[in-house]
Amino acid sequence: MSDEKKLTTASGIPYYHHEDTMSVGPRGPLLLQDFILHEKMAHFNRERIPERVVHAKGSAAYGTFTVTHDITKYTRARLFREIGKKTRTILRFSTVGGEKGSADTERDPRGFALKFYTEEGNWDLVGNNTPIFFIKDPKKFSDFIHTQKRDPYTNCKSPTMMWDFWSLNPESLHQVMFLMSDRGTPYGYRHMHGFGSHTFSMINEKNEKVWVKFHLKTAQGIKNFTNDEATRMKGIDPDFAQRDLLEAIDRGEFPKWHLKIQVMTFQEAETFRFNPFDLTKVWPHNDFPLIDVGVLELNENPKNYFAEVEQAAFAPAHVVDGISYSPDKMLQGRLLSYPDAHRYRLGVNYEQIPVNKCPFAVNNYERDGSMRIDGNSNGSPNYYPNSFDNIKPDERSKGIPLKLEAEVADWYDRNGPGEDDHYTQPGIFYREVLNIEDKRNLVLNIVGAMSGISGPKREEIINRQLCHFFRADIGLGMAVAKGLGVDAEKAMPQHHSKDAVTV
């Protein structure tokens, strides 16, 4: 047949013996000259690239973002330029703490990383399925993640490590309560919200700047597993979320999310009652209502998981003209750490991998490096300025000055005025967001998780964490203490009187 393909080596050399190694007779030793054997084995030994330190287990799909509402008063980003404009995307979901082979239904936050292939470059909106996080300073990140991984002595997950860290960092309480509620075990990826989480900024054509938060609300409706259901599913199908997403798209049931933003002016940020750049807090919707932007639809599965999902790389540093950063300390830390992780894991030219490559013009003076595959810009100059090419800086991308609140560099006081209220919003979450069944499940999940704390510091860690629950809500603290069999009066912070306790 004329369209028959020939079996070849990676260098294109046809060969025949794919399953038989050259040997001295049928039972003799193998010959070193059979380079097909060496090529196959050497490549096989290198098939695994370094696993992501976090977000290792994930799924992804391509889709289309369509603008449905005009937000040009806030941003000049071209992907929002007109109603009806469509932009190709890829969205990667993931668990956070587990390894690549872990179960999809583990109690864990879920990553929600969205890449927009825009004509101004790739914009990566890298967030989670929660609007908040455990910490608000990037120096704590590696320590926090270590507590979610494996104990260096036992090589097992350790509730003691987790609760020890959380109890010593009260800023984690808000996210801990999200995690311990049924939101910590979502029913796959289609039935959960996504959030940019951080505060970002938008700039319009007049160079006017506002602070923004991004929300992606699932059109499928929120649906979660209970703890027992999630545990059962780990045994039935550890890849439940991957399979659910893949098969839904194959059936033509394309999941959708509604992109919305919250907007805060500079003046509002300066006088607001808490730090709007604190990643452990949400902006109240009553103060900053959601504004509709557009619809994201996932409608195409990747053809090859490794090429398009395992090698997909997202970085919050990747913003386009009209969208920018904020003083959010966690965001500032991620601007460096994410691209650095990709360069280590995938190589310095990771943005030339097709799934990461900008489909529009890319002009710069970066050259060489491992796995350069685009011709290395041929013979064009590798320096700027020069007298030979016509590449010029983009005047629109200059940015606008940011007024700093101080002229003295110093260490951040994480317990300074306005920075040490770690309890108001977790209390509101418990009392006003969760229904009776949600509250019951939250308490059961907390009690189950904290029951795993062991060792000589067990009582100390439990009592320290109980103090945080009491400060958020007396009823919550009492319920958890009762479930753990702890004397609530001894664990209760001194400023709470016994008479104030109601169950």
Secondary structure, DSSP 8 states (H G I E B T S, - for coil): -TT----B-TTS-B-S-SS---BSSTTS-B-TT-HHHHHHHHHHHT------SSS-SEEEEEEEEEE-S--TTT---GGGSSTT-EEEEEEEEEESSS-TTS-TTSSS-EEEEEEEEETTEEEEEEEESSS--S-SSGGGHHHHHHHHSB-TTT-SB-HHHHHHHHHH-GGGHHHHHHHHSGGGSBSTTTTS-EE--S-EEEE-TT--EEEEEEEEEETT---B--HHHHHHHHHH-TTHHHHHHHHHHHTT---EEEEEEEEE-HHHHHHSSS-TT-TTS---TTTS--EEEEEEEEEE--S-HIIIIIT----TT---TTEE--S-HHHHHHHHHHHHHHHHHH-TTGGGSTTTS-SS---------TT--S-TTTTS-SSSS-SS------GGGG------S-SS-----TTSTTT---SHHHHHIIIIIS-HHHHHHHHHHHHHHHTT--STTHHHHHHHHHHHHHHH-HHHHHHHHHHHT--HHHHS-TTS-GGG---
